[in-house]
Amino acid sequence: MIKPVTRMVRTGILLIAAALLAACGTAQPSASQPGLSQPGPSQSSPSRPSPSQPIPSALLSEARPIGTGPRFQPPATGPVSGRCEASLGARNAVHVEVFAANRVLLLPAGIGTRPPQAMLSGRITTAGCYGALVTLDTTGVVLVRSGSRQSLGELFQSWGEPLSPERLASFGAAAGSRVAVFVDGQRWHGTPGAVPLTPHAEIVLEVGPHVPPHASYTFPPGS
């Protein structure tokens, strides 16, 4: 797990970098978006580094703006994976980050759920039923039912987006290249869809320019 101080500095840096990119027409991410963890009960709100302090290049290299338009923010349209049960039940959390064309591609809230759904501040609070894997917000946190074996392939199927060695959602890999997948910072050399959604895994998928992958993620308390 990333130490709170490191995560706070990274969060501030990402916010500053995104704000600079916003001046060029890109959107500024909020604390509920991929790569930025929300402060829990034991964390204080992250503060931005002083403008007079240089931003470490290694941390700045991790900042990417959120892509705009339907290609970067496709809704959940796929089938529920596994049984759709009335209650969320016990879950294990996995974090999935997706980058395409040097932009963040958002996992939508509502993957693996069915109507009627109620939302508060962009987060699903209730749903008609919940499948074996679900997303309740756009942070990239995927909640997998305890005892259920799920994979990236099943996540993308439930999302309604394609995933293969040559394709990531609506983005194709350049000729001679493949979709890059990293698990806990290490390159995955098998088929992308075969990556298991194991508890507290940090999974990064990329197509396009390389984005330095995170090796871990600070999960919300209790997940």
Helices and strands as residue ranges (DSSP letters): H 4-22, H 57-60, E 91-100, E 103-104, E 113-114, E 118-120, E 123-126, E 129-130, E 133-134, E 141-145, H 152-159, E 167-168, E 171-172, E 180-183, E 186-187, G 192-194, E 202-207
